[in-house]
Amino acid sequence: MANIEGNGRSGKFLTRDEERDLGFGSVVARESRNRLLNRDGSFSVARTGLGFWATISPYQALLTMPWVKFLSLAAGFYLLVNAMFACAYVLCGPDSLKGIRDPGVGEFLRAYFFSVQTLATIGYGHINPSGLAANLLVTLESLVGLLGFALVTGMLFARFSRPTAKIVFSKVAVVAPYRGISAFEFRIANQRNNEIVELEAKVLYSRMESSEGRSVGRFYDLELERRKVVFFPLSWTIVHPIDETSPLRGVTEQELHDSDAEFLILLTGIDETFSQTVHARSSYKPDEVVWGARFADIFKRPSRGGPLTIDIGRIHHIEKIVQQ
């Protein structure tokens, strides 16, 4: 008899072969003991089986890497290209570059500084190429310089113009009292001054369950008190009421740890500045869920007609609830 797994919400079941062919996330949940989704939104999944060139995506890498890494890579490439052309000028012979010779500057440095002037189309005029080989190198280097600076300029523009969501998630989620029951809650806020409209939240609850003598990973779509907000100028505490229909009903803190549970969050909204869709992702593991606590107030009430203010630095603050 084939092993089966449920998707946790619709009650439909798939055989292991069907699940494997469809690429369901429960395969990852069953085989991996790490979190599926890191706090920064990256996935803990590696892809193999493709050729070397098929796995390279330089445009995406240059577009998404941190600014410090991007600028360091551009500067390193610039220095390397100039060094390569300097070596080529030196190989052309001592008479390949005519002009003024500065004292204390060797042949390589002289050729290197000439390469910098040629690549950047500066051309101070006190050094000039001589001979066919040197002039062919200048022709090639000028082409490399034009194409290189065009590519870097386009990449800089793409990085600046690419809309991204800068949403901060509370460091912990809480299980707090809510309208006579309990609720799973976490808090978000926009770190930027731009406006995000039509912001929608989706929360998946993943856990390991025992089925026919083996451990399987299952996902449950958690119903939220509110799935979407039209405007997002302040903070938003996202609430899943733990009622009689909730997959968290009756689950204890220890059971969350024992089942290797994880709460996966996806936020989708429209950046008003660019009129484009932006995304943000994060997750919470059981040791990042605090029971019997609530979020502290982050609002600063206006005085004398001033605007309502939120202290984003307090978005992570929680208060323990004293049991009566």
WOURVEN-V693608 format. One line per field, one symbol per residue. phi: phi as a letter, one per 30 degrees, with the letter a starting at -180 (. if undefined). A space follows every 50 residues. Layout:
# WOURVEN-V693608
phi = ???
This chain:
# WOURVEN-V693608
phi = .ddbbcdibdidbbddddddddiddddddddcccddbdddjdccbccbjc deddddbddddddcdeddddddddddddddddddddddddddjdcdcckd cddicddddddddddedddchdidjcbbdbjddddddddddddddddddd ddddddddddcddbcccccedbcbcbdahibcbdbbbbaddcddccchdc cbbcccacbcbhibcbcbcbdddcebdbbdbbdccbcdbcddcdcddcdi dcddddddchdaccbbcbacdddchbdbbbbaabcedccccibbdddccc ddbhidddbccddcdddbbdcddd
